[in-house]
Amino acid sequence: MADFSQQLEELREGIDELDTQLVELLAKRNHITTQVGKLKAEAGMPVYVPAREKALIASRRAQAELLGVSPDLTEDLLRRVMRESYHTQNNQYRCVNESVGNVVVIGGEGALGRVFVSLFERSRYKVSVVEKDDWQSGRAADVLSQAALVVVAVPINVTEKTIAKLTMLPKSCVLADITSIKVKPLEAMLKVHDGPVVGLHPMFGPDAPGMIKQVVVVCEGRESSKYDWLIEQMRIWGATIHASSAHEHDQAMAYIQVMRHFNTFVYGQHLKGEDPNLESLTMFSSPIYRLELAMVGRLFAQSPQLYADIIFNNPDNFALLRRFYERFGLALSLLENGNKNEFIAQFASVGDWFGDYAKKCLADSKQMLLKADDGQLLRDK
């Protein structure tokens, strides 16, 4: 027994030593990636280069197979390390348009507004912020009358009212908004400003450290050649640009935002009404259900006003929610009537509609769930 304990202790010491070396290697790697970030900033290269990442992953997977190590484990570790590396690299960026004048972010002290202010400042643009009090003092008019780019980053419910005030912009000024709806803000900007106009929707929240690997939807307004530099700047920041019409964007958002948020709202409301013990639910839940519950809880940890604005903004979306309500009722009637065969048939029909995407979701979600289980997500440690 003593011999077993001694051998086990020696092996554990060996593991501890290797883990120590691993941390030291990560520190050395971070030092090098920081230097890489500085060189990329000077050269104007984006932090995230998909082809380079793909080649690196493929090479290390092949090496892992030769050494008898799981390629999936190797890729998982590398992706986590690279994600951290991107953040250590993203201190400074090349300024695409050094001759541009003042960049003004209306609502720059808000959550998402601060992200844009930080990105512009790290690219060495001159940035001014306009907030609510600045309109009354007259400062807003002074700053905006000299702006080269104005980014409207205010809550949805005041976006159009704010845009309507922008009558003092220079003709050459680029006017943009970053609201999660696009038709009405874009129409308002085109109406108030005769110069370049573009609608933007960053598809990420204010908790994102920047634009690396994030999607920004671009809806053309007017004189796109005058704001091409802004689109290129976002690419330098690491964004993937997706061009779309405002109508196409808003139709997609009806499913991605309005329908999902409203469904989550009702689910949370139902849980409140039933009043189960949340801690008990998490203990009885597998990782997939803890993740689903986490997404519900995440919604209610945020601003009620924000989500009310998103859902109530376009009454045209209410018909979509009504159809969802009706289909829920029809599905419930299958249960109440004991029609299991029809339930199975409809289930299979939906699976056919999803096609290969469903299989991809199954495979990808398995990886996500392994990570969630490793971290004992939403369970007491």
VOGUVO-317731 format. One record per residue (C-alpha): z, x, y; residue number from 1. Coordinates in steps of 0.001 Angstrom, whole numbers. Layout:
N
+---------+---------+---------+------+
|       w |       u |       v | resi |
+---------+---------+---------+------+
|       Z |       X |       Y |  NUM |
...
+---------+---------+---------+------+
***
This chain:
381
+---------+---------+---------+------+
|       w |       u |       v | resi |
+---------+---------+---------+------+
|       0 |       0 |       0 |    1 |
|     874 |    2828 |    2361 |    2 |
|   -2448 |    4514 |    1532 |    3 |
|   -4315 |    1265 |    2321 |    4 |
|   -2524 |     906 |    5676 |    5 |
|   -3284 |    4507 |    6594 |    6 |
|   -6983 |    4135 |    5751 |    7 |
|   -7194 |     900 |    7706 |    8 |
|   -5508 |    2483 |   10733 |    9 |
|   -7902 |    5456 |   10618 |   10 |
|  -10907 |    3137 |   10470 |   11 |
|   -9565 |    1090 |   13369 |   12 |
|   -9076 |    4240 |   15404 |   13 |
|  -12701 |    5129 |   14694 |   14 |
|  -13811 |    1719 |   15922 |   15 |
|  -11654 |    2070 |   19042 |   16 |
|  -13247 |    5432 |   19775 |   17 |
|  -16747 |    4023 |   19380 |   18 |
|  -15881 |    1062 |   21626 |   19 |
|  -14583 |    3498 |   24251 |   20 |
|  -17840 |    5426 |   24072 |   21 |
|  -19772 |    2170 |   24363 |   22 |
|  -17998 |    1303 |   27618 |   23 |
|  -18644 |    4814 |   28926 |   24 |
|  -22333 |    4420 |   28054 |   25 |
|  -22449 |    1103 |   29910 |   26 |
|  -20961 |    2795 |   32965 |   27 |
|  -23610 |    5535 |   32794 |   28 |
|  -26337 |    2932 |   32373 |   29 |
|  -25090 |     985 |   35398 |   30 |
|  -25189 |    4169 |   37464 |   31 |
|  -28809 |    4763 |   36497 |   32 |
|  -29883 |    1145 |   37077 |   33 |
|  -28325 |    1285 |   40550 |   34 |
|  -30562 |    4264 |   41316 |   35 |
|  -33529 |    2364 |   39872 |   36 |
|  -32723 |    -528 |   42210 |   37 |
|  -32782 |    1762 |   45245 |   38 |
|  -36170 |    3193 |   44246 |   39 |
|  -37567 |    -294 |   43643 |   40 |
|  -36362 |   -1417 |   47058 |   41 |
|  -38093 |    1528 |   48739 |   42 |
|  -41306 |     882 |   46802 |   43 |
|  -41176 |   -2883 |   47277 |   44 |
|  -41043 |   -3592 |   43565 |   45 |
|  -39309 |   -6717 |   42257 |   46 |
|  -36035 |   -6146 |   40419 |   47 |
|  -37192 |   -8214 |   37447 |   48 |
|  -40398 |   -7026 |   35753 |   49 |
|  -41087 |   -9317 |   32747 |   50 |
|  -43512 |   -6945 |   31014 |   51 |
|  -41025 |   -4071 |   31170 |   52 |
|  -38218 |   -6220 |   29781 |   53 |
|  -40406 |   -7549 |   26968 |   54 |
|  -41510 |   -4049 |   25943 |   55 |
|  -37957 |   -2716 |   26017 |   56 |
|  -36637 |   -5550 |   23848 |   57 |
|  -39460 |   -5128 |   21325 |   58 |
|  -38873 |   -1381 |   21093 |   59 |
|  -35134 |   -1698 |   20550 |   60 |
|  -35573 |   -4466 |   17963 |   61 |
|  -37879 |   -2191 |   15984 |   62 |
|  -35350 |     645 |   16241 |   63 |
|  -32571 |   -1666 |   15051 |   64 |
|  -34533 |   -2643 |   11961 |   65 |
|  -35082 |    1011 |   11038 |   66 |
|  -31343 |    1673 |   11356 |   67 |
|  -30298 |   -1396 |    9383 |   68 |
|  -28836 |   -3174 |   12419 |   69 |
|  -29505 |   -6837 |   13164 |   70 |
|  -32445 |   -7062 |   15633 |   71 |
|  -31064 |  -10365 |   16930 |   72 |
|  -27688 |   -8777 |   17660 |   73 |
|  -29418 |   -5870 |   19386 |   74 |
|  -31532 |   -8183 |   21529 |   75 |
|  -28516 |  -10325 |   22383 |   76 |
|  -26548 |   -7293 |   23562 |   77 |
|  -29466 |   -5858 |   25503 |   78 |
|  -30206 |   -9095 |   27319 |   79 |
|  -26575 |   -9373 |   28396 |   80 |
|  -26564 |   -5746 |   29563 |   81 |
|  -29872 |   -6160 |   31403 |   82 |
|  -28659 |   -9295 |   33147 |   83 |
|  -25755 |   -7280 |   34514 |   84 |
|  -28153 |   -4476 |   35447 |   85 |
|  -30290 |   -6815 |   37527 |   86 |
|  -27222 |   -7719 |   39558 |   87 |
|  -26240 |   -4083 |   40100 |   88 |
|  -29798 |   -3387 |   41257 |   89 |
|  -29998 |   -6217 |   43732 |   90 |
|  -28232 |   -4595 |   46695 |   91 |
|  -31238 |   -4074 |   48950 |   92 |
|  -34834 |   -5292 |   48910 |   93 |
|  -38018 |   -4265 |   50647 |   94 |
|  -38837 |   -6248 |   53758 |   95 |
|  -42301 |   -7744 |   53236 |   96 |
|  -42881 |   -8632 |   56898 |   97 |
|  -41170 |   -6084 |   59135 |   98 |
|  -42900 |   -7424 |   62247 |   99 |
|  -41554 |  -10946 |   61864 |  100 |
|  -39102 |  -12030 |   64515 |  101 |
|  -35875 |  -13930 |   64118 |  102 |
|  -35174 |  -15786 |   60866 |  103 |
|  -33024 |  -18870 |   61435 |  104 |
|  -31201 |  -20664 |   58635 |  105 |
|  -30011 |  -24103 |   59727 |  106 |
|  -26937 |  -24728 |   57597 |  107 |
|  -26601 |  -21045 |   56775 |  108 |
|  -22855 |  -21358 |   56332 |  109 |
|  -23328 |  -23896 |   53532 |  110 |
|  -23257 |  -22900 |   49885 |  111 |
|  -26994 |  -22475 |   49252 |  112 |
|  -27656 |  -21514 |   52854 |  113 |
|  -25403 |  -18478 |   52436 |  114 |
|  -27488 |  -17318 |   49470 |  115 |
|  -30619 |  -17290 |   51640 |  116 |
|  -28854 |  -15605 |   54550 |  117 |
|  -27649 |  -12865 |   52207 |  118 |
|  -31109 |  -12330 |   50704 |  119 |
|  -32785 |  -12100 |   54116 |  120 |
|  -30126 |   -9712 |   55392 |  121 |
|  -30476 |   -7485 |   52325 |  122 |
|  -34179 |   -7292 |   53152 |  123 |
|  -33253 |   -6183 |   56697 |  124 |
|  -34488 |   -9259 |   58541 |  125 |
|  -32783 |  -10312 |   61738 |  126 |
|  -30995 |  -13519 |   60722 |  127 |
|  -29345 |  -16198 |   62847 |  128 |
|  -27397 |  -19196 |   61575 |  129 |
|  -27368 |  -22599 |   63255 |  130 |
|  -24578 |  -25026 |   62455 |  131 |
|  -23580 |  -28515 |   63621 |  132 |
|  -21596 |  -27402 |   66700 |  133 |
|  -24509 |  -25282 |   67951 |  134 |
|  -26545 |  -28397 |   68769 |  135 |
|  -23933 |  -29659 |   71198 |  136 |
|  -23424 |  -26292 |   72889 |  137 |
|  -27147 |  -25745 |   73428 |  138 |
|  -27182 |  -22560 |   71356 |  139 |
|  -29331 |  -24175 |   68664 |  140 |
|  -32188 |  -24888 |   71077 |  141 |
|  -32079 |  -21335 |   72447 |  142 |
|  -32121 |  -19694 |   69022 |  143 |
|  -34752 |  -22015 |   67551 |  144 |
|  -37112 |  -21654 |   70505 |  145 |
|  -37439 |  -17957 |   69602 |  146 |
|  -37602 |  -18293 |   65824 |  147 |
|  -40331 |  -16849 |   63603 |  148 |
|  -39072 |  -18636 |   60495 |  149 |
|  -36754 |  -21618 |   60257 |  150 |
|  -35220 |  -22591 |   56917 |  151 |
|  -33563 |  -26022 |   56866 |  152 |
|  -30636 |  -25810 |   54424 |  153 |
|  -28587 |  -28892 |   55260 |  154 |
|  -27410 |  -31771 |   53018 |  155 |
|  -30069 |  -34240 |   51878 |  156 |
|  -28660 |  -37137 |   53889 |  157 |
|  -29171 |  -35294 |   57207 |  158 |
|  -32295 |  -33283 |   56370 |  159 |
|  -34831 |  -35584 |   58003 |  160 |
|  -32642 |  -36154 |   61069 |  161 |
|  -32232 |  -32400 |   61472 |  162 |
|  -35958 |  -31778 |   61094 |  163 |
|  -36693 |  -34430 |   63737 |  164 |
|  -34790 |  -32324 |   66294 |  165 |
|  -37040 |  -29277 |   65833 |  166 |
|  -39393 |  -29981 |   68729 |  167 |
|  -38710 |  -26640 |   70408 |  168 |
|  -40166 |  -24355 |   67726 |  169 |
|  -42911 |  -21909 |   68733 |  170 |
|  -46339 |  -22869 |   67405 |  171 |
|  -46418 |  -19719 |   65245 |  172 |
|  -43020 |  -20383 |   63666 |  173 |
|  -42950 |  -21062 |   59922 |  174 |
|  -40890 |  -24174 |   59161 |  175 |
|  -39466 |  -24564 |   55638 |  176 |
|  -36828 |  -26641 |   53901 |  177 |
|  -34966 |  -26049 |   50639 |  178 |
|  -34022 |  -29633 |   49792 |  179 |
|  -34184 |  -30882 |   46196 |  180 |
|  -36615 |  -33635 |   47232 |  181 |
|  -39911 |  -32807 |   48850 |  182 |
|  -42079 |  -35753 |   49937 |  183 |
|  -39991 |  -37053 |   52833 |  184 |
|  -38817 |  -33666 |   54195 |  185 |
|  -42369 |  -32304 |   54046 |  186 |
|  -43722 |  -35355 |   55877 |  187 |
|  -41004 |  -34982 |   58509 |  188 |
|  -41771 |  -31278 |   59044 |  189 |
|  -45521 |  -31893 |   59356 |  190 |
|  -44817 |  -34610 |   61905 |  191 |
|  -42493 |  -32623 |   64159 |  192 |
|  -44161 |  -29196 |   63990 |  193 |
|  -47822 |  -28294 |   64533 |  194 |
|  -47504 |  -24813 |   63040 |  195 |
|  -47089 |  -23477 |   59474 |  196 |
|  -45031 |  -25721 |   57182 |  197 |
|  -43891 |  -25282 |   53580 |  198 |
|  -41512 |  -27177 |   51280 |  199 |
|  -39327 |  -25113 |   48971 |  200 |
|  -36979 |  -26112 |   46167 |  201 |
|  -34891 |  -23297 |   44681 |  202 |
|  -34182 |  -24488 |   41129 |  203 |
|  -30687 |  -23038 |   41030 |  204 |
|  -27279 |  -23710 |   42481 |  205 |
|  -25229 |  -21791 |   45046 |  206 |
|  -23255 |  -20065 |   42274 |  207 |
|  -26358 |  -18015 |   41395 |  208 |
|  -26061 |  -14415 |   42660 |  209 |
|  -29654 |  -14448 |   43880 |  210 |
|  -33183 |  -15322 |   42776 |  211 |
|  -33560 |  -13006 |   39807 |  212 |
|  -35199 |  -14972 |   36972 |  213 |
|  -34891 |  -18165 |   39019 |  214 |
|  -37698 |  -20638 |   39730 |  215 |
|  -38626 |  -21658 |   43268 |  216 |
|  -40995 |  -24601 |   43619 |  217 |
|  -43438 |  -24270 |   46532 |  218 |
|  -45075 |  -27354 |   48024 |  219 |
|  -47882 |  -26475 |   50421 |  220 |
|  -47691 |  -28016 |   53847 |  221 |
|  -49937 |  -26400 |   56429 |  222 |
|  -51430 |  -22928 |   57138 |  223 |
|  -50340 |  -21297 |   53901 |  224 |
|  -51736 |  -17928 |   54964 |  225 |
|  -49044 |  -17792 |   57665 |  226 |
|  -46203 |  -18051 |   55144 |  227 |
|  -47697 |  -16042 |   52268 |  228 |
|  -45306 |  -13237 |   53227 |  229 |
|  -42333 |  -15534 |   52590 |  230 |
|  -43593 |  -16396 |   49094 |  231 |
|  -44113 |  -12702 |   48363 |  232 |
|  -40632 |  -11938 |   49659 |  233 |
|  -39145 |  -14400 |   47184 |  234 |
|  -41077 |  -12682 |   44397 |  235 |
|  -39561 |   -9387 |   45511 |  236 |
|  -36156 |  -11074 |   45272 |  237 |
|  -36953 |  -11790 |   41624 |  238 |
|  -38079 |  -15418 |   41803 |  239 |
|  -40750 |  -17045 |   39685 |  240 |
|  -42924 |  -19153 |   41986 |  241 |
|  -44216 |  -22523 |   40800 |  242 |
|  -46742 |  -24291 |   43022 |  243 |
|  -46627 |  -28081 |   43045 |  244 |
|  -47535 |  -31060 |   45163 |  245 |
|  -44581 |  -32827 |   46766 |  246 |
|  -45297 |  -36018 |   44800 |  247 |
|  -45500 |  -34200 |   41460 |  248 |
|  -42232 |  -32432 |   42254 |  249 |
|  -40358 |  -35605 |   43153 |  250 |
|  -41627 |  -37433 |   40077 |  251 |
|  -40291 |  -34605 |   37898 |  252 |
|  -36975 |  -34612 |   39763 |  253 |
|  -36544 |  -38305 |   38946 |  254 |
|  -36120 |  -37248 |   35296 |  255 |
|  -34522 |  -33827 |   35790 |  256 |
|  -32013 |  -34790 |   38462 |  257 |
|  -31674 |  -38509 |   39157 |  258 |
|  -31779 |  -39797 |   35590 |  259 |
|  -29602 |  -37018 |   34173 |  260 |
|  -27012 |  -37174 |   36969 |  261 |
|  -26757 |  -40957 |   36792 |  262 |
|  -26456 |  -40877 |   33006 |  263 |
|  -23703 |  -38271 |   33292 |  264 |
|  -21962 |  -40329 |   35965 |  265 |
|  -21875 |  -43372 |   33661 |  266 |
|  -20717 |  -41257 |   30713 |  267 |
|  -17864 |  -39842 |   32807 |  268 |
|  -17004 |  -43308 |   34088 |  269 |
|  -16899 |  -44591 |   30506 |  270 |
|  -14610 |  -41739 |   29425 |  271 |
|  -12282 |  -42524 |   32320 |  272 |
|  -12210 |  -46174 |   31301 |  273 |
|  -11485 |  -45377 |   27653 |  274 |
|   -8994 |  -42680 |   28702 |  275 |
|   -9055 |  -40368 |   25647 |  276 |
|   -7063 |  -37132 |   25673 |  277 |
|   -9541 |  -34494 |   26883 |  278 |
|   -7657 |  -31601 |   25323 |  279 |
|   -7706 |  -33393 |   21984 |  280 |
|  -11441 |  -34054 |   22324 |  281 |
|  -12170 |  -30369 |   22848 |  282 |
|  -10104 |  -29394 |   19824 |  283 |
|  -12041 |  -31799 |   17598 |  284 |
|  -15437 |  -30820 |   19062 |  285 |
|  -17924 |  -28322 |   17715 |  286 |
|  -19534 |  -25957 |   20272 |  287 |
|  -22468 |  -28315 |   20952 |  288 |
|  -20166 |  -31178 |   21900 |  289 |
|  -17950 |  -28919 |   23990 |  290 |
|  -21038 |  -27813 |   25881 |  291 |
|  -22061 |  -31415 |   26444 |  292 |
|  -18570 |  -32282 |   27648 |  293 |
|  -18631 |  -29202 |   29878 |  294 |
|  -21797 |  -30458 |   31576 |  295 |
|  -20124 |  -33792 |   32238 |  296 |
|  -17013 |  -32139 |   33635 |  297 |
|  -19147 |  -29781 |   35740 |  298 |
|  -20707 |  -32713 |   37566 |  299 |
|  -17354 |  -34188 |   38554 |  300 |
|  -16090 |  -30838 |   39813 |  301 |
|  -18702 |  -30949 |   42572 |  302 |
|  -19334 |  -32965 |   45729 |  303 |
|  -19572 |  -36748 |   45204 |  304 |
|  -21542 |  -36972 |   48448 |  305 |
|  -24166 |  -34504 |   47207 |  306 |
|  -24866 |  -36399 |   43991 |  307 |
|  -24750 |  -39763 |   45734 |  308 |
|  -27408 |  -38461 |   48143 |  309 |
|  -29601 |  -37245 |   45275 |  310 |
|  -29358 |  -40519 |   43339 |  311 |
|  -29529 |  -42960 |   46255 |  312 |
|  -32179 |  -41075 |   48236 |  313 |
|  -35242 |  -42704 |   46695 |  314 |
|  -34949 |  -46383 |   45671 |  315 |
|  -38219 |  -45956 |   43750 |  316 |
|  -36151 |  -44168 |   41096 |  317 |
|  -33980 |  -47211 |   40479 |  318 |
|  -36732 |  -48815 |   38385 |  319 |
|  -36637 |  -45748 |   36087 |  320 |
|  -32885 |  -46179 |   35668 |  321 |
|  -33348 |  -49894 |   34987 |  322 |
|  -35827 |  -49077 |   32190 |  323 |
|  -33317 |  -46610 |   30752 |  324 |
|  -30654 |  -49330 |   30841 |  325 |
|  -32965 |  -51746 |   29027 |  326 |
|  -33843 |  -49222 |   26329 |  327 |
|  -30141 |  -48496 |   25834 |  328 |
|  -29605 |  -52206 |   25261 |  329 |
|  -32457 |  -52399 |   22769 |  330 |
|  -31091 |  -49408 |   20865 |  331 |
|  -27631 |  -50987 |   20789 |  332 |
|  -29118 |  -54173 |   19363 |  333 |
|  -30431 |  -52179 |   16387 |  334 |
|  -26834 |  -51225 |   15586 |  335 |
|  -25458 |  -54717 |   16115 |  336 |
|  -28149 |  -56196 |   13860 |  337 |
|  -27631 |  -53560 |   11175 |  338 |
|  -31286 |  -52494 |   11435 |  339 |
|  -30877 |  -48931 |   10190 |  340 |
|  -34486 |  -48596 |    8993 |  341 |
|  -35844 |  -49393 |   12442 |  342 |
|  -33398 |  -46930 |   13979 |  343 |
|  -34675 |  -44224 |   11630 |  344 |
|  -38297 |  -45133 |   12405 |  345 |
|  -37714 |  -44929 |   16157 |  346 |
|  -35798 |  -41677 |   15760 |  347 |
|  -38747 |  -40184 |   13865 |  348 |
|  -41182 |  -41490 |   16487 |  349 |
|  -39283 |  -39740 |   19272 |  350 |
|  -39197 |  -36571 |   17196 |  351 |
|  -42986 |  -36744 |   16850 |  352 |
|  -43282 |  -37144 |   20633 |  353 |
|  -41218 |  -33987 |   21206 |  354 |
|  -43278 |  -32147 |   18592 |  355 |
|  -42868 |  -28376 |   18305 |  356 |
|  -40684 |  -28329 |   21416 |  357 |
|  -37896 |  -29959 |   19411 |  358 |
|  -38054 |  -27140 |   16844 |  359 |
|  -37911 |  -24556 |   19606 |  360 |
|  -34890 |  -26333 |   21094 |  361 |
|  -33167 |  -26269 |   17719 |  362 |
|  -33728 |  -22530 |   17295 |  363 |
|  -32786 |  -21598 |   20867 |  364 |
|  -29719 |  -23817 |   20927 |  365 |
|  -28377 |  -22108 |   17806 |  366 |
|  -28192 |  -18859 |   19756 |  367 |
|  -26487 |  -20590 |   22660 |  368 |
|  -23943 |  -22211 |   20377 |  369 |
|  -23057 |  -18914 |   18719 |  370 |
|  -22209 |  -17507 |   22159 |  371 |
|  -20205 |  -20611 |   23024 |  372 |
|  -18232 |  -20363 |   19799 |  373 |
|  -17568 |  -16638 |   20318 |  374 |
|  -16044 |  -17412 |   23685 |  375 |
|  -14076 |  -20433 |   22402 |  376 |
|  -15620 |  -22394 |   25246 |  377 |
|  -13190 |  -24862 |   26835 |  378 |
|  -10507 |  -24236 |   24246 |  379 |
|   -7136 |  -22658 |   24805 |  380 |
|   -7274 |  -19028 |   23788 |  381 |
+---------+---------+---------+------+
***
